[in-house]
Amino acid sequence: MTLTVEVLNSSALNLLSDMEQLDLIRLNTSTKTTTISSEKLSSQFAGALKLTDAQHEAYQNTLQESRNEWERNIY
């Protein structure tokens, strides 16, 4: 059985390592998922979307429409 676990505390990681040593579990770690960055997400992903001017404008319009939906009175 395969499960995905998000480790919230370094003590939990130690417990998982102990369980692996007892041959109870196998830890499959990748550097991408175990790296904790203090860098803000906005900095990490700035410029990640490579859009043409038309795509950028359509994207911004869609975002604005989505934001406007939250402002409307639904009752």
Sequence and secondary structure as in RCSB ss.txt:
>XXXX:A:sequence
MTLTVEVLNSSALNLLSDMEQLDLIRLNTSTKTTTISSEKLSSQFAGALKLTDAQHEAYQNTLQESRNEWERNIY
>XXXX:A:secstr
        SHHHHHHHHHHHHTTS      HHHH    S HHHHHTT     HHHHHHHHHHHHHHHHHHHS   
